[in-house]
Amino acid sequence: MKQELEEEGSRCLLLSKQHKFNEHCCIRCCSPFTFLLNPKRPCLDCHYNVCKSCRTYSQSERGYICAACQKSR
């Protein structure tokens, strides 16, 4: 699991260096954001924008956590 999280982190770092990639696509699954059907939300931990299928809502923190950050917790 540790190696999987490290690979995910390095992939996200590489994608985030692409010009405005994370403004238009999910950093985790690379699906494009759409205004109503698949809105972007920032992860509370890593601060990357993620789509609705790659995040969960944290009631206690009142924000979204991406799947990778949820695993690392």
Residue frames as a rotation matrix with the C-alpha (Angstrom) as fourth column:
MET 1
0.573 0.820 0.000 0.00
0.820 -0.573 0.000 0.00
0.000 0.000 -1.000 0.00
LYS 2
0.375 -0.509 -0.775 2.87
0.213 -0.766 0.607 2.35
-0.902 -0.392 -0.179 0.81
GLN 3
-0.703 -0.663 0.259 4.39
0.357 -0.014 0.934 1.84
-0.616 0.749 0.246 -2.66
GLU 4
-0.162 0.752 0.640 0.99
0.975 0.020 0.223 2.38
0.154 0.659 -0.736 -4.29
LEU 5
0.753 0.447 -0.484 0.57
0.567 -0.814 0.130 5.71
-0.336 -0.372 -0.865 -2.47
GLU 6
-0.066 -0.868 -0.491 4.09
0.115 -0.496 0.861 6.79
-0.991 0.000 0.133 -3.45
GLU 7
-0.717 -0.145 0.682 3.39
0.655 0.193 0.730 5.98
-0.237 0.970 -0.044 -7.11
GLU 8
0.312 0.916 0.250 0.12
0.940 -0.337 0.061 7.91
0.141 0.216 -0.966 -6.94
GLY 9
0.612 -0.134 -0.779 1.89
0.333 -0.850 0.408 10.89
-0.718 -0.509 -0.476 -5.41
SER 10
-0.488 -0.860 -0.149 4.61
0.160 -0.256 0.953 10.97
-0.858 0.441 0.263 -8.06
ARG 11
-0.480 0.412 0.775 2.01
0.876 0.176 0.449 10.63
0.049 0.894 -0.445 -10.86
CYS 12
0.618 0.767 -0.171 0.00
0.783 -0.621 0.045 13.52
-0.072 -0.162 -0.984 -9.43
LEU 13
0.229 -0.635 -0.738 3.13
0.183 -0.716 0.674 15.65
-0.956 -0.289 -0.047 -9.10
LEU 14
-0.756 -0.520 0.398 3.97
0.433 0.059 0.899 15.02
-0.491 0.852 0.181 -12.75
LEU 15
-0.149 0.799 0.583 0.41
0.953 -0.042 0.301 15.82
0.264 0.600 -0.755 -13.91
SER 16
0.626 0.425 -0.653 0.23
0.653 -0.745 0.140 18.97
-0.427 -0.514 -0.744 -11.79
LYS 17
-0.296 -0.819 -0.491 3.24
0.235 -0.561 0.794 20.37
-0.926 0.119 0.359 -13.64
GLN 18
-0.546 0.224 0.807 1.27
0.832 0.032 0.554 20.31
0.099 0.974 -0.204 -16.90
HIS 19
-0.985 0.089 0.147 -0.12
-0.088 -0.996 0.014 23.78
0.148 0.001 0.989 -17.61
LYS 20
-0.474 0.843 0.254 -3.50
-0.874 -0.415 -0.254 24.05
-0.109 -0.342 0.933 -15.82
PHE 21
-0.713 0.191 -0.674 -4.14
-0.126 0.912 0.391 20.28
0.689 0.364 -0.626 -16.05
ASN 22
-0.768 0.366 -0.526 -5.84
0.641 0.464 -0.612 20.16
0.020 -0.807 -0.591 -12.68
GLU 23
-0.714 0.566 -0.411 -8.11
-0.403 -0.813 -0.420 23.07
-0.572 -0.134 0.809 -13.55
HIS 24
-0.187 0.622 -0.760 -9.76
-0.972 -0.008 0.233 20.99
0.139 0.783 0.607 -16.29
CYS 25
0.222 0.187 -0.957 -9.27
-0.271 0.955 0.124 17.35
0.937 0.231 0.263 -15.22
CYS 26
0.942 0.151 0.301 -9.28
-0.333 0.288 0.898 15.28
0.049 -0.946 0.322 -12.04
ILE 27
0.072 -0.995 0.064 -5.75
-0.982 -0.082 -0.172 14.70
0.177 -0.051 -0.983 -10.74
ARG 28
-0.238 -0.125 0.963 -6.65
-0.592 0.804 -0.043 11.15
-0.770 -0.581 -0.265 -9.64
CYS 29
0.040 0.348 0.937 -8.54
0.420 0.845 -0.332 9.65
-0.907 0.407 -0.112 -12.61
CYS 30
-0.853 -0.504 -0.134 -7.97
0.153 -0.487 0.860 12.31
-0.499 0.714 0.492 -15.33
SER 31
-0.152 0.862 0.485 -11.67
0.988 0.138 0.065 12.65
-0.011 0.489 -0.872 -16.13
PRO 32
-0.728 -0.136 0.672 -12.70
0.314 -0.937 0.150 16.12
0.610 0.320 0.725 -17.34
PHE 33
-0.707 0.492 -0.507 -14.67
0.414 -0.293 -0.862 18.41
-0.573 -0.819 0.004 -15.05
THR 34
-0.487 0.646 0.588 -18.10
0.496 -0.350 0.795 19.64
0.719 0.679 -0.150 -16.10
PHE 35
-0.663 0.163 0.730 -20.07
-0.450 -0.867 -0.215 22.37
0.598 -0.472 0.648 -14.40
LEU 36
0.117 0.835 0.538 -23.09
-0.980 0.010 0.197 20.37
0.159 -0.551 0.820 -13.21
LEU 37
0.790 0.316 -0.525 -22.37
-0.343 0.938 0.047 16.69
0.508 0.143 0.850 -13.84
ASN 38
0.538 -0.691 -0.483 -18.82
0.784 0.620 -0.014 16.37
0.309 -0.372 0.875 -12.53
PRO 39
0.849 -0.170 0.501 -17.78
-0.213 -0.977 0.029 19.50
0.485 -0.131 -0.865 -10.60
LYS 40
-0.085 -0.947 -0.310 -14.27
0.350 0.263 -0.899 19.91
0.933 -0.185 0.309 -9.21
ARG 41
0.933 0.250 0.258 -13.67
-0.160 -0.352 0.922 20.18
0.321 -0.902 -0.288 -5.47
PRO 42
0.003 -0.994 0.114 -10.33
-0.632 -0.090 -0.770 20.62
0.775 -0.070 -0.628 -3.70
CYS 43
0.364 -0.026 -0.931 -9.10
0.526 0.830 0.182 17.91
0.769 -0.557 0.316 -1.35
LEU 44
0.956 0.054 0.288 -8.57
-0.196 -0.612 0.766 19.15
0.218 -0.789 -0.575 2.21
ASP 45
0.667 -0.734 0.131 -5.26
0.265 0.398 0.878 17.27
-0.697 -0.551 0.460 2.52
CYS 46
-0.184 -0.819 0.544 -3.43
0.829 0.168 0.533 17.47
-0.528 0.549 0.648 -0.84
HIS 47
-0.069 0.287 -0.955 -5.34
-0.075 -0.957 -0.282 20.51
-0.995 0.052 0.088 -2.21
TYR 48
-0.988 -0.151 0.014 -5.64
-0.007 0.139 0.990 18.98
-0.152 0.979 -0.138 -5.71
ASN 49
-0.208 0.948 -0.240 -8.98
-0.944 -0.259 -0.205 19.28
-0.257 0.184 0.949 -7.51
VAL 50
-0.962 -0.061 0.267 -10.82
-0.029 0.992 0.124 15.95
-0.272 0.111 -0.956 -7.67
CYS 51
-0.564 0.792 -0.235 -14.02
-0.459 -0.063 0.886 14.71
0.687 0.608 0.399 -9.33
LYS 52
0.156 0.751 0.641 -17.08
-0.974 0.009 0.226 13.31
0.164 -0.660 0.733 -7.58
SER 53
0.850 0.175 -0.497 -16.04
-0.172 0.984 0.051 9.68
0.498 0.042 0.866 -8.07
CYS 54
0.028 -0.942 -0.334 -12.60
0.444 0.311 -0.840 10.24
0.895 -0.125 0.427 -6.51
ARG 55
-0.749 -0.287 0.596 -13.69
-0.313 -0.640 -0.702 11.99
0.584 -0.712 0.390 -3.31
THR 56
-0.078 0.737 -0.672 -15.74
0.826 0.425 0.370 11.56
0.558 -0.526 -0.642 -0.17
TYR 57
0.151 0.225 0.963 -17.29
-0.225 -0.940 0.255 14.23
0.962 -0.255 -0.092 2.01
SER 58
-0.601 -0.383 -0.702 -16.05
0.619 0.333 -0.711 14.55
0.506 -0.862 0.037 5.58
GLN 59
0.464 0.878 0.116 -18.89
0.529 -0.380 0.759 15.73
0.710 -0.291 -0.641 7.82
SER 60
0.571 -0.261 -0.779 -16.56
0.767 -0.169 0.619 16.56
-0.293 -0.950 0.103 10.71
GLU 61
-0.454 -0.845 -0.283 -14.20
0.611 -0.526 0.591 18.66
-0.648 0.095 0.755 8.58
ARG 62
0.488 0.789 -0.373 -16.90
0.181 -0.510 -0.841 20.01
-0.854 0.343 -0.391 6.28
GLY 63
0.144 -0.474 -0.868 -14.92
-0.904 -0.421 0.080 19.33
-0.403 0.773 -0.489 3.14
TYR 64
0.928 0.213 -0.305 -13.83
-0.351 0.775 -0.526 16.71
0.124 0.595 0.794 0.63
ILE 65
0.055 -0.895 0.443 -11.04
-0.601 0.325 0.730 14.15
-0.797 -0.306 -0.520 0.92
CYS 66
0.190 -0.047 -0.981 -9.67
-0.936 0.294 -0.195 12.42
0.298 0.955 0.012 -2.18
ALA 67
0.927 0.255 -0.275 -9.38
-0.209 0.960 0.186 8.63
0.312 -0.115 0.943 -2.30
ALA 68
0.190 -0.942 -0.276 -5.56
0.343 0.327 -0.881 8.63
0.920 0.073 0.385 -2.06
CYS 69
-0.516 -0.354 0.780 -5.53
-0.517 -0.597 -0.613 10.90
0.683 -0.720 0.125 1.00
GLN 70
0.497 0.759 0.420 -8.29
-0.838 0.295 0.458 8.79
0.224 -0.580 0.784 2.57
LYS 71
0.779 -0.279 -0.562 -6.08
0.188 0.958 -0.214 5.69
0.598 0.061 0.799 2.14
SER 72
-0.222 -0.972 0.081 -3.06
0.224 -0.132 -0.966 7.42
0.949 -0.196 0.247 3.63
ARG 73
-0.083 0.280 0.956 -5.04
-0.864 -0.498 0.071 8.48
0.496 -0.821 0.284 6.70
